[in-house]
């Protein structure tokens, strides 16, 4: 009897496995097996499930695109990007704007009769307050540099006065405000911004049509304990710690939606009935942080989410699901590339012996142009785009990617040529024939990023194919705590890094990668005075045709110098349920979704 | 020793435990460079230039003793620091996320312990009979399933395949809007309890529906452990002389098993239940993350992967307090289960 029932245990186990094997393939398989059509749910609401929420709701502190998305719902800017354009603009809180070519000023005429969600009236003083507050806040890693550059010709509050210490006294902060104050002034129903020169004419407009250009209600902010608008109060609000401003997690804008709930796990906004424009199409927008892909996917299929973030490695899981509206091939204003450190620290543990003896590389290994160009020719761009990017990317020739002002489609690009790579690596001016003893070093990529891992492997394999003595090891590292500190301390050797647009202008991409003071170039030890001069000249060139020619020349220099090579300008995707319509693509719209104010949801 | 004295002594023991835990974690985090720790404050590589300012602003380059002393001083003043990952003070974050975890524990713990004891008893009482074999198979299955795998499979099947039948999160969107409206009073932020207090059946049902998958995921894996311990402990008890005596006296088998054998077999189960609770905290981290059940475990996971040191420290201290208190409760329960046990004086 007992033996019979002992066998029953196995029968139960096998039965469970059979049932599981029957159901599981259906869960993860193709469209037909996904459990039927996606139901229509949450009428009048838009639900987004994303991998991360914005860091803050304060426009003076927010510098990530998710925060920008929430700010875009609740606040208004002076102007918006005009539909899909990146260099023409539509009125928002400003009804018109005029450039003065001699005084270098933009004068914005303000819309009247606009109310804030908490009851105040929009005035030009609110605009002045909003921009000045961002500058005096001066958050470490914040967006204020984009205002300082055009208005004051520096990047930071402490750069306003030469010699101001890193930790200025209260009086120094107060005195410096005298320079900030005149840059934004009210004149009747207009607000006048004064630039340092004509170079910023377009860039300033591109800059302020984003979250750092959000307009606050001065009176309400002051009542909540924020900066009171005077010089004397600057020290109390200068570089305050994160989370200590009232606006960090409270909002009061003039936008179509009003903040309903701001939590670490989700944000909710509700349509605001007092909005000055047409009523928004969604009664609620809910943005939820859901880090697990399987959970997000299930929510999309269950109709509980209208949009979810889909990592590229999983896009095949959504193939053939007819109830989804998949939009692909959207050229993002971002770029990725390999960069070689021209002056690696001799203490780096990633350069082996530290000399060219077959077991390492010297710190100046990549200072040799032939070495860098050899690496450029050793990378298989087509294979990378096809296999790692799954065909969803464009190979750029320089940091100036498609969609940016200053882009030139005919800029030169590298392509795979192992013969040329071999020739270059065997005739280096500094080290002679590298095949004599070979080289060995370690290259790093961010752990979990399979695309970057694949790029490393392509380069590694091809170098080995050129000469078995060309040995590169690959190690995964945490992005923030591993690779970035190595880059900053020049311990890294060769790494991949990306950049996304703050504003859609070549200057925003050329400076970080190519100017000697740029955030990436300086840690790579790349850049030199003649190139800096060309970059500055391109920025300040008043004639558009000449300016474009200058940016083309800079792209050519990037190709000739080869401080690195650009691997991809990614093409983005959006996955909505079939009930969502009205999407159009402008890469400068903050956030992951799109122009929700112009989109809609309907069961039909 | 009086019970009160015993409790006071154990609670006082918390102080060196907490200092030890915080020193240990602080020591580990100090192995990261100031630059690495400052990375928490930036979102993107383009903010790298701000790192020096951030290090200076938050004093990340000060010596270990000063940083620890500053932190300890703040803790003694009731300030556990600021949780960057959720943009809240750590203390507020704990209170914010605690109700969700508590709710999960309220449903999962009794299920794990009571069902574990029940099936363990049944299996032992019916040794080598069908129920014993069935529970053994279930235990092997449950114990060998990785928690994250089981959670993902359950989501795929009961949420994705069956189109929202048993959803993740804590509430559906409509109910979430309702509980956050003026029409609903949030007494405890434990949704099921608040629903009962508000006499709102729809919210109650919705909250229960969202609890099913995480509770099942936690229970399946942890119940197996209790079940097997209970079974072997029961088998040992059932072989004892006093059980033979009880049976010889003609006592009903249910009384023999339920009163005489089970009560004595509970001591090992009580012991492991304390450790199980610690294990459950780990399980919560995974379960809450998979099911987007935003409780303390979810917060701990987010903090750990982002090197949010104040949050990690806050979570560790919270776990340490919880662990010590649970073990204290277990010790007190010993005296109720086994009259021979005297607190502080060993076995009579």
Interface residues (C-beta under 8 A of the other chain):
Chain A: X2 X5 X6 X8 X9 X10 X12 X13 X16 X20 X23 X24 X26 X27 X28 X34 X35 X36 X38 X39 X41 X42 X45 X47 X55 X56 X63 X64 X140 X141 X142 X166 X167 X239 X241 X242 X243 X248 X249 X260 X261 X263 X264 X265 X268 X284 X286 X288 X289 X290 X291 X292 X294 X295 X297 X298 X299 X301 X302 X303 X304 X480 X481 X482 X484 X485 X487 X488 X489 X497 X498 X499 X500 X502 X512 X519 X520 X523
Chain B: X32 X33 X35 X36 X39 X40 X41 X42 X43 X44 X45 X46 X47 X48 X49 X50 X51 X53 X54 X56 X57 X58 X82 X84 X85 X86 X87 X88 X89 X93 X96 X128 X129 X130 X133 X134 X136 X137 X141 X152 X153 X155 X156 X157 X159 X160 X161 X162 X163 X164 X167 X168 X169 X172 X173 X174 X177 X180 X289 X290 X291 X292 X294 X298 X299 X302 X306 X307
